[in-house]
Amino acid sequence: MEMPALAGARLMGGAGGLDRVILRANVMEVPDILPWVKPHELLLTTGYPLRNTPQGLPELVCDLQRHGLAAMGVKLHRYLDALPEQMVAEADRLDLPLLLLPDAIGFDEIINQVLTEVLNRQAGALERSWEVHQALLAIVLDGGGLEEIADRVAATLPASVFVTTPDGRVLADGGEPADLEAWRASACFEETGRFRIEYEQRGVHAHADVPGWHAVVPIVAGRVDHGRIVAFSADRRLDDGDVHVLERAATVAALSVNKQLAVTAVESKYRGDFLRDVLAGRAGGREQVVAHCETLGWQIDRPMVVAVAEVDPDANDLPESGFELRPIQERFSTAWQTVVGRRDRRAPVVGFAREVVALLPVPFGNAEAVVQDVVREVSGDGGGGRRSFSTGVSRVVTGPDELPAAYEQARRAVHVGRQVHGSGAVAHFDALRSFRLISLIRDNDELRGFIRETLRELAATDDEDMADLRHTLKILLDANLNVAEAARTLHFHYNTLRYRISKLERILGPFTTDPELRLDLALALKVLQMRGMERP
């Protein structure tokens, strides 16, 4: 309304929509204008098409709002003497600006000035994005990476900027530290620091529980999804010009990611080959291994555990985004490297063909807490639709000479843990106990035969009564045949449990007086508990 052509215009209604963006202008010459109306349009009219039916103007306002019209300008005194009150009321209700245009100004002047301003702004936005593209390209050519790209984009917009992986883990950020922390604490991020990409499509967004505006652009190269670049602004609404800048930045970021992937692939192969030799015990003596690890930025002469993580079979993939996803194992390895690297950059993490091996430092010997925290962060609290995985953990070791045995412990733990607890298990080698021995038996028919011969009628897994008796038997064995304690655990009357014991002995034999039978029963229950043994 500050343009010369609109100098004498008056706002009749819809003041709440004065911040609407106009991208084009049109003139209403026919009554059926709706098929020709486009979003973000300024519609000009003398009312000629509706001169005989002015009562239809309020309904027209509603229809134009549904078509995304930005504003409407009307000239009076030629075909319309006044705007109906209902029309003004509808414009106020819908926040659709309704302008009364000066008689002396022609529509051609308005259209010319509007389109000139739009084109000038579009040209400015393109020039700005091109300058940003050139500056970012220079950063990459000079050896810079995602951190430098994020800093430059943050200074250009200005805004807080995050570069993430395809599943939302932050790789780099740029902007004021206080602002970055504030955005990380918003509902757009999980407690683990993962950006919730599953709720954010491409473009500009605003959420009721998140202040300000943010824009999301995918980082894509060769139809491979490499992540997202996200800009946050608390004090201004982000627009298409900001999105253009982010798109330029995403192109350069894809170049940087591909460059880093090429370097990482070579380095990872070298690191992986060396760590494989260490875990196989063929990398040399202790001093030689420690010295070589130092050149790789690793520290392994300290208390640590070996963690082996494997993607669970038949787990669901990430939601389709229209782009091909990087190989699952590659993304899985990257997630572990990112999480562990944030905690300790000197901790080795290497992805093999079917597993990820991490040597996690445990300075205070609290291996369980350390592993739980890492697994929780890698899985992102289950968000994002990422693949579930199982983890095996070795005993604590103090040097490289103990790593081969620890690696075998962790591998055994991950396989047995998945059998016993299912997908997503975290199993520590010391907690496996007799399950370790059972897992060494490869003949499932032999195990099923042992279950049938030992548990007899109780081996029927599809019988609820037998399942109830199996549970009673397990509690009794766990309580060392202490009937009073087992009754309290089962919430049974003492005599009820005595009756059940008699029934169990009729089926199984005198297990209360035969320790060998009790051992067989305990082992049979453990075999039944392991995955794959549900139907003996």
C-alpha positions as CSV (number, residue, x, y, z in Angstrom):
1,M,0.0,0.0,0.0
2,E,3.0,2.3,0.1
3,M,3.5,1.9,-3.7
4,P,2.8,5.1,-5.7
5,A,-0.1,3.5,-7.5
6,L,-1.8,2.7,-4.3
7,A,-1.1,6.0,-2.5
8,G,-4.7,6.9,-2.1
9,A,-6.1,3.4,-1.4
10,R,-7.9,2.7,1.9
11,L,-8.2,-0.5,3.8
12,M,-11.9,-1.4,4.2
13,G,-11.5,-4.8,5.9
14,G,-9.2,-7.7,6.6
15,A,-6.5,-5.8,8.5
16,G,-5.2,-9.1,10.0
17,G,-3.9,-10.1,6.6
18,L,-1.7,-7.1,5.8
19,D,1.4,-9.4,6.1
20,R,0.2,-11.5,3.2
21,V,2.7,-11.9,0.3
22,I,1.7,-10.8,-3.2
23,L,3.4,-12.6,-6.1
24,R,1.2,-11.6,-9.0
25,A,-1.8,-9.3,-10.0
26,N,-5.0,-10.0,-12.0
27,V,-8.2,-8.2,-13.1
28,M,-11.7,-9.6,-12.6
29,E,-13.5,-9.3,-15.9
30,V,-15.9,-12.2,-15.7
31,P,-18.3,-13.5,-13.0
32,D,-16.6,-17.0,-13.0
33,I,-13.2,-15.7,-11.9
34,L,-12.4,-18.5,-9.5
35,P,-10.9,-20.9,-12.1
36,W,-8.4,-18.2,-13.0
37,V,-7.4,-17.2,-9.4
38,K,-4.0,-18.2,-8.3
39,P,-2.4,-18.2,-4.7
40,H,-0.7,-15.0,-3.6
41,E,-2.6,-12.9,-6.1
42,L,-3.9,-9.3,-5.9
43,L,-7.3,-9.2,-7.6
44,L,-8.5,-5.9,-9.0
45,T,-12.1,-5.2,-10.0
46,T,-14.7,-2.5,-10.7
47,G,-17.5,-4.8,-9.8
48,Y,-18.7,-4.9,-13.4
49,P,-19.2,-8.7,-13.5
50,L,-21.3,-8.5,-10.3
51,R,-23.1,-5.2,-10.9
52,N,-26.5,-6.9,-11.1
53,T,-25.9,-9.3,-8.1
54,P,-23.9,-7.4,-5.4
55,Q,-25.4,-9.8,-2.9
56,G,-23.0,-12.4,-4.1
57,L,-19.9,-10.4,-3.0
58,P,-19.7,-11.9,0.5
59,E,-19.8,-15.4,-0.8
60,L,-17.2,-14.4,-3.4
61,V,-14.8,-13.3,-0.6
62,C,-15.1,-16.8,1.0
63,D,-14.4,-18.5,-2.3
64,L,-11.4,-16.3,-3.0
65,Q,-10.0,-17.0,0.4
66,R,-10.2,-20.8,-0.3
67,H,-8.2,-20.3,-3.5
68,G,-5.4,-18.5,-1.7
69,L,-6.0,-15.0,-2.8
70,A,-3.6,-12.5,-1.1
71,A,-5.8,-9.3,-1.4
72,M,-8.7,-7.7,-3.3
73,G,-8.9,-4.1,-4.7
74,V,-12.2,-2.6,-5.7
75,K,-13.1,0.7,-7.5
76,L,-16.6,2.2,-6.7
77,H,-19.0,4.6,-8.2
78,R,-19.0,3.2,-11.7
79,Y,-20.8,-0.2,-11.3
80,L,-21.0,-0.4,-7.5
81,D,-22.0,2.4,-5.2
82,A,-20.7,0.8,-2.0
83,L,-19.3,-2.4,-0.6
84,P,-21.9,-4.6,1.1
85,E,-21.4,-4.7,4.9
86,Q,-21.5,-8.4,4.8
87,M,-18.6,-8.4,2.3
88,V,-16.5,-6.2,4.7
89,A,-17.4,-8.4,7.6
90,E,-16.3,-11.6,5.8
91,A,-13.0,-9.9,4.8
92,D,-12.4,-9.1,8.5
93,R,-13.4,-12.6,9.6
94,L,-11.0,-14.2,7.1
95,D,-8.2,-11.6,7.4
96,L,-8.4,-11.1,3.6
97,P,-7.3,-7.4,2.9
98,L,-10.1,-5.5,1.1
99,L,-8.8,-2.2,-0.5
100,L,-10.8,0.7,-1.8
101,L,-8.9,2.0,-4.8
102,P,-8.6,5.6,-6.0
103,D,-10.7,6.5,-9.1
104,A,-7.8,8.2,-10.8
105,I,-5.4,5.3,-10.8
106,G,-5.6,2.8,-13.7
107,F,-5.3,-1.0,-13.1
108,D,-2.4,-1.1,-15.6
109,E,-0.4,1.2,-13.3
110,I,-1.1,-1.0,-10.3
111,I,-0.3,-4.2,-12.1
112,N,2.9,-2.7,-13.6
113,Q,4.3,-1.5,-10.3
114,V,3.3,-4.8,-8.5
115,L,5.0,-7.0,-11.1
116,T,8.0,-4.7,-11.2
117,E,8.5,-5.0,-7.4
118,V,7.9,-8.8,-7.5
119,L,10.5,-9.2,-10.3
120,N,13.0,-7.0,-8.6
121,R,12.7,-9.0,-5.4
122,Q,13.0,-12.3,-7.2
123,A,16.0,-11.0,-9.0
124,G,17.5,-9.9,-5.7
125,A,16.8,-13.3,-4.2
126,L,18.4,-15.1,-7.1
127,E,21.5,-12.8,-7.0
128,R,21.7,-13.3,-3.2
129,S,21.5,-17.1,-3.5
130,W,24.1,-17.1,-6.3
131,E,26.5,-15.0,-4.2
132,V,26.0,-17.4,-1.3
133,H,26.6,-20.4,-3.7
134,Q,29.8,-18.9,-4.9
135,A,31.0,-18.1,-1.3
136,L,30.1,-21.6,-0.1
137,L,31.7,-23.3,-3.1
138,A,34.9,-21.4,-2.3
139,I,34.8,-22.7,1.3
140,V,34.7,-26.3,0.0
141,L,37.4,-25.7,-2.6
142,D,39.6,-24.2,0.1
143,G,39.2,-27.4,2.2
144,G,36.4,-26.3,4.5
145,G,33.6,-28.6,5.6
146,L,30.0,-28.6,7.0
147,E,30.9,-26.4,10.0
148,E,32.2,-23.6,7.8
149,I,29.2,-23.9,5.5
150,A,26.8,-23.7,8.4
151,D,28.5,-20.7,9.8
152,R,28.4,-18.9,6.5
153,V,24.7,-19.6,5.9
154,A,23.9,-18.6,9.5
155,A,25.6,-15.2,8.9
156,T,24.0,-14.7,5.5
157,L,20.3,-15.3,6.5
158,P,20.8,-14.4,9.5
159,A,19.5,-17.5,11.4
160,S,20.5,-20.5,13.4
161,V,21.5,-23.3,11.0
162,F,21.9,-27.1,11.5
163,V,23.2,-29.7,9.1
164,T,21.9,-33.2,9.9
165,T,22.2,-36.8,8.7
166,P,19.2,-38.4,6.9
167,D,17.8,-39.5,10.3
168,G,18.3,-36.2,12.0
169,R,21.6,-36.4,13.9
170,V,23.3,-33.0,13.9
171,L,26.6,-33.0,12.0
172,A,27.3,-29.2,12.1
173,D,25.7,-26.0,13.3
174,G,26.2,-22.3,12.8
175,G,24.9,-19.2,14.6
176,E,25.0,-17.7,18.1
177,P,25.7,-20.5,20.7
178,A,22.9,-19.4,23.0
179,D,20.4,-19.5,20.2
180,L,21.6,-22.9,19.0
181,E,21.1,-24.3,22.5
182,A,17.6,-22.8,22.7
183,W,16.6,-24.4,19.4
184,R,18.0,-27.7,20.5
185,A,15.8,-27.6,23.6
186,S,12.7,-27.0,21.4
187,A,10.1,-29.6,20.4
188,C,11.8,-29.9,17.0
189,F,14.6,-31.9,18.6
190,E,14.5,-35.0,20.8
191,E,16.3,-35.1,24.2
192,T,19.1,-36.9,22.5
193,G,19.7,-33.9,20.2
194,R,18.2,-35.6,17.1
195,F,16.2,-33.3,14.8
196,R,12.7,-34.8,14.2
197,I,12.9,-35.0,10.4
198,E,9.9,-37.4,10.3
199,Y,7.7,-34.4,11.2
200,E,9.4,-31.9,8.9
201,Q,8.8,-31.8,5.1
202,R,10.6,-29.5,2.7
203,G,9.9,-25.8,3.0
204,V,9.0,-23.2,5.7
205,H,7.3,-24.4,8.9
206,A,5.8,-22.9,12.1
207,H,4.6,-25.0,15.1
208,A,2.4,-23.9,17.9
209,D,4.9,-25.2,20.5
210,V,8.0,-23.8,18.8
211,P,8.7,-20.1,18.6
212,G,9.4,-18.4,15.3
213,W,9.9,-20.1,12.0
214,H,12.2,-22.7,10.5
215,A,12.9,-23.9,7.0
216,V,14.1,-27.4,5.9
217,V,15.8,-28.4,2.7
218,P,17.1,-31.9,1.9
219,I,20.8,-32.5,1.0
220,V,20.7,-34.7,-2.1
221,A,23.3,-35.8,-4.6
222,G,22.8,-38.4,-7.3
223,R,19.3,-39.1,-5.8
224,V,20.9,-40.2,-2.6
225,D,19.6,-38.6,0.6
226,H,22.6,-37.2,2.6
227,G,20.6,-35.3,5.2
228,R,19.0,-32.0,5.9
229,I,19.9,-28.3,6.3
230,V,17.6,-26.5,8.7
231,A,17.4,-22.7,9.4
232,F,15.7,-21.3,12.5
233,S,14.6,-17.7,13.1
234,A,12.8,-16.3,16.1
235,D,12.4,-12.7,15.0
236,R,11.3,-12.9,11.4
237,R,9.3,-15.1,9.1
238,L,11.4,-17.1,6.7
239,D,10.4,-16.9,3.0
240,D,11.1,-18.3,-0.4
241,G,14.3,-16.2,-0.6
242,D,15.7,-17.9,2.5
243,V,14.7,-21.3,1.0
244,H,16.6,-20.5,-2.2
245,V,19.7,-19.7,-0.1
246,L,19.3,-23.0,1.8
247,E,18.9,-24.9,-1.5
248,R,22.2,-23.4,-2.7
249,A,23.8,-24.3,0.6
250,A,22.4,-27.8,0.3
251,T,24.0,-28.3,-3.1
252,V,27.4,-27.3,-1.8
253,A,26.8,-29.3,1.4
254,A,26.1,-32.4,-0.8
255,L,29.5,-31.8,-2.5
256,S,31.2,-31.5,0.9
257,V,29.5,-34.7,2.1
258,N,30.5,-36.7,-1.0
259,K,34.0,-35.4,-0.6
260,Q,34.1,-36.4,3.0
261,L,32.5,-39.8,2.2
262,A,35.3,-40.5,-0.3
263,V,38.0,-39.7,2.2
264,T,36.2,-41.5,5.0
265,A,35.8,-44.6,2.8
266,V,39.6,-44.9,2.4
267,E,40.3,-44.0,6.0
268,S,37.6,-46.4,7.3
269,K,39.0,-49.3,5.3
270,Y,42.5,-48.7,6.6
271,R,41.2,-48.3,10.2
272,G,38.9,-51.3,9.8
273,D,41.7,-53.5,8.5
274,F,43.9,-52.6,11.4
275,L,41.3,-53.0,14.1
276,R,40.3,-56.3,12.6
277,D,44.0,-57.4,13.0
278,V,43.9,-56.1,16.6
279,L,40.8,-58.1,17.4
280,A,42.3,-61.2,15.8
281,G,45.5,-60.8,17.8
282,R,47.8,-60.4,14.8
283,A,48.6,-56.7,15.0
284,G,51.8,-57.1,17.0
285,G,52.8,-56.6,20.6
286,R,51.2,-54.3,23.1
287,E,53.5,-51.4,22.6
288,Q,53.4,-51.6,18.8
289,V,49.6,-51.7,18.8
290,V,49.3,-48.8,21.3
291,A,51.7,-46.7,19.2
292,H,49.9,-47.4,16.0
293,C,46.5,-46.5,17.5
294,E,48.0,-43.2,18.7
295,T,48.7,-42.3,15.0
296,L,45.1,-43.1,14.2
297,G,43.9,-40.9,17.1
298,W,42.8,-43.8,19.2
299,Q,43.6,-44.6,22.8
300,I,43.2,-48.2,23.8
301,D,45.6,-48.6,26.8
302,R,42.8,-47.8,29.4
303,P,39.8,-49.6,30.9
304,M,37.2,-50.2,28.2
305,V,34.6,-52.7,26.9
306,V,34.1,-54.0,23.4
307,A,30.6,-53.4,22.1
308,V,29.4,-55.3,19.0
309,A,26.1,-53.9,17.4
310,E,24.2,-55.7,14.6
311,V,21.1,-54.4,12.8
312,D,18.2,-56.8,13.6
313,P,16.9,-58.9,10.7
314,D,13.5,-58.0,9.2
315,A,13.4,-54.6,10.8
316,N,11.6,-51.8,9.0
317,D,13.5,-49.3,6.9
318,L,13.3,-45.5,7.2
319,P,10.2,-44.0,5.6
320,E,10.6,-43.4,1.9
321,S,11.5,-39.8,1.1
322,G,11.6,-40.1,-2.7
323,F,15.4,-40.5,-2.7
324,E,17.5,-43.6,-2.4
325,L,18.9,-44.1,1.1
326,R,22.5,-44.7,1.8
327,P,23.2,-48.4,2.6
328,I,21.7,-49.3,6.0
329,Q,25.0,-50.6,7.3
330,E,26.8,-47.4,6.3
331,R,24.2,-45.2,8.0
332,F,24.3,-47.5,11.1
333,S,28.1,-47.1,11.3
334,T,27.9,-43.4,10.9
335,A,25.4,-43.2,13.7
336,W,27.7,-45.0,16.1
337,Q,30.7,-43.0,15.1
338,T,28.8,-39.7,15.6
339,V,27.4,-40.6,19.0
340,V,30.7,-42.2,20.4
341,G,32.7,-39.3,18.8
342,R,30.7,-36.8,20.8
343,R,31.6,-38.6,24.0
344,D,35.2,-39.5,23.3
345,R,36.9,-38.8,20.0
346,R,39.7,-41.2,20.9
347,A,37.4,-44.2,21.2
348,P,37.7,-46.5,18.1
349,V,34.5,-47.2,16.2
350,V,34.6,-49.2,13.0
351,G,31.9,-50.6,10.8
352,F,32.4,-54.1,9.3
353,A,30.2,-55.8,6.7
354,R,27.5,-56.9,9.2
355,E,28.4,-55.3,12.5
356,V,29.8,-52.2,14.2
357,V,32.6,-52.6,16.7
358,A,33.2,-49.9,19.3
359,L,35.8,-49.8,22.1
360,L,34.0,-47.8,24.8
361,P,36.0,-46.3,27.7
362,V,34.7,-47.1,31.1
363,P,36.9,-44.9,33.5
364,F,34.9,-45.9,36.6
365,G,34.1,-49.4,35.6
366,N,30.4,-48.7,35.1
367,A,30.2,-50.4,31.8
368,E,26.4,-50.9,31.9
369,A,25.6,-47.2,32.3
370,V,28.0,-46.2,29.6
371,V,26.6,-48.7,27.1
372,Q,23.0,-47.9,27.9
373,D,23.7,-44.2,27.2
374,V,25.4,-44.8,23.9
375,V,22.7,-47.3,22.7
376,R,20.0,-44.9,23.7
377,E,21.6,-42.0,21.7
378,V,22.3,-44.2,18.7
379,S,18.7,-45.4,18.6
380,G,17.4,-41.8,19.2
381,D,15.0,-43.1,21.8
382,G,13.3,-45.1,19.1
383,G,12.3,-42.1,17.0
384,G,12.7,-41.5,13.3
385,G,11.7,-45.1,12.2
386,R,15.4,-46.2,12.2
387,R,16.4,-49.8,12.2
388,S,16.4,-51.6,15.5
389,F,19.6,-53.3,16.5
390,S,21.0,-55.6,19.2
391,T,24.2,-55.0,21.1
392,G,26.6,-57.4,22.9
393,V,29.1,-56.2,25.5
394,S,32.3,-57.8,26.7
395,R,33.9,-57.8,30.1
396,V,36.1,-54.8,31.0
397,V,39.6,-55.0,29.6
398,T,42.6,-52.9,30.3
399,G,44.8,-53.2,27.2
400,P,45.0,-54.4,23.6
401,D,46.3,-57.9,24.5
402,E,42.8,-58.6,26.0
403,L,40.8,-57.4,23.0
404,P,40.7,-60.6,21.0
405,A,38.9,-62.5,23.8
406,A,36.7,-59.5,24.6
407,Y,35.6,-59.3,20.9
408,E,34.6,-62.9,21.0
409,Q,32.7,-62.3,24.2
410,A,30.8,-59.3,22.7
411,R,29.9,-61.3,19.5
412,R,28.6,-64.2,21.6
413,A,26.6,-61.8,23.8
414,V,24.9,-60.1,20.8
415,H,23.8,-63.4,19.3
416,V,22.6,-65.0,22.5
417,G,21.0,-61.7,23.7
418,R,18.9,-61.5,20.6
419,Q,17.9,-65.2,21.0
420,V,16.8,-64.7,24.6
421,H,15.4,-61.2,24.6
422,G,14.5,-60.6,20.9
423,S,15.3,-57.6,18.7
424,G,16.8,-54.5,20.3
425,A,18.5,-56.5,23.1
426,V,21.5,-55.2,25.0
427,A,23.4,-58.2,26.5
428,H,26.5,-58.2,28.7
429,F,28.7,-61.3,28.5
430,D,28.8,-61.9,32.2
431,A,25.0,-61.8,32.4
432,L,24.5,-64.7,29.9
433,R,25.6,-67.4,32.3
434,S,24.1,-70.8,31.2
435,F,22.6,-69.3,28.1
436,R,26.2,-69.2,26.7
437,L,26.5,-72.9,27.0
438,I,23.0,-73.5,25.5
439,S,23.8,-71.3,22.5
440,L,26.7,-73.5,21.6
441,I,24.3,-76.3,20.8
442,R,23.4,-75.9,17.1
443,D,21.1,-78.9,16.8
444,N,17.6,-77.4,17.4
445,D,16.0,-80.9,17.1
446,E,18.2,-82.1,20.0
447,L,17.1,-79.1,22.1
448,R,13.4,-79.6,21.3
449,G,13.8,-83.3,22.2
450,F,15.4,-82.3,25.5
451,I,12.5,-80.0,26.3
452,R,9.9,-82.6,25.5
453,E,11.6,-85.3,27.5
454,T,12.2,-83.1,30.6
455,L,9.1,-80.9,30.8
456,R,6.7,-83.5,29.4
457,E,3.1,-82.1,29.3
458,L,4.5,-78.7,30.4
459,A,6.3,-78.4,27.0
460,A,3.0,-77.6,25.3
461,T,3.4,-73.9,24.5
462,D,-0.1,-73.5,23.1
463,D,-1.8,-74.6,26.3
464,E,-2.5,-71.8,28.8
465,D,-2.8,-74.1,31.8
466,M,0.6,-75.6,31.0
467,A,2.1,-72.2,30.6
468,D,0.7,-71.2,34.0
469,L,2.3,-74.3,35.6
470,R,5.6,-73.6,33.9
471,H,5.6,-70.1,35.4
472,T,4.9,-71.6,38.8
473,L,7.8,-74.1,38.3
474,K,10.1,-71.3,37.4
475,I,9.3,-69.2,40.4
476,L,9.7,-72.3,42.7
477,L,13.2,-73.0,41.2
478,D,14.2,-69.4,41.4
479,A,13.2,-69.4,45.1
480,N,15.2,-72.6,45.8
481,L,11.9,-74.5,46.6
482,N,11.1,-72.0,49.4
483,V,7.4,-72.5,49.3
484,A,6.5,-69.5,51.4
485,E,8.6,-67.1,49.4
486,A,7.3,-68.5,46.1
487,A,3.7,-68.2,47.3
488,R,4.3,-64.5,48.1
489,T,5.8,-63.9,44.7
490,L,2.9,-65.6,43.0
491,H,0.3,-64.1,45.3
492,F,-1.0,-67.6,46.1
493,H,-2.2,-69.1,49.3
494,Y,0.4,-71.4,50.8
495,N,-1.9,-74.5,50.5
496,T,-2.7,-73.5,46.9
497,L,1.0,-73.6,46.0
498,R,1.4,-77.0,47.8
499,Y,-1.4,-78.4,45.7
500,R,0.3,-77.1,42.5
501,I,3.6,-78.6,43.6
502,S,1.9,-82.0,44.0
503,K,0.4,-81.6,40.5
504,L,3.9,-80.7,39.1
505,E,5.5,-83.7,40.7
506,R,2.8,-86.0,39.2
507,I,3.8,-84.6,35.7
508,L,7.5,-84.1,36.1
509,G,8.6,-86.5,38.8
510,P,10.0,-85.8,42.4
511,F,11.9,-82.6,41.5
512,T,11.6,-81.4,45.2
513,T,13.9,-84.2,46.3
514,D,15.9,-84.9,43.1
515,P,18.6,-82.1,42.5
516,E,19.5,-83.6,39.1
517,L,15.9,-83.4,38.0
518,R,15.8,-79.8,39.2
519,L,18.9,-78.9,37.1
520,D,17.3,-80.5,34.0
521,L,14.1,-78.6,34.6
522,A,15.9,-75.3,35.0
523,L,17.9,-75.9,31.8
524,A,14.8,-76.9,29.9
525,L,13.0,-73.7,30.9
526,K,16.0,-71.7,29.8
527,V,16.1,-73.4,26.4
528,L,12.4,-72.8,26.0
529,Q,13.0,-69.1,26.8
530,M,15.5,-68.7,24.0
531,R,14.2,-67.5,20.7
532,G,13.4,-70.2,18.2
533,M,12.5,-72.7,20.9
534,E,8.8,-71.7,21.4
535,R,7.4,-74.7,19.6
536,P,9.3,-77.8,20.7
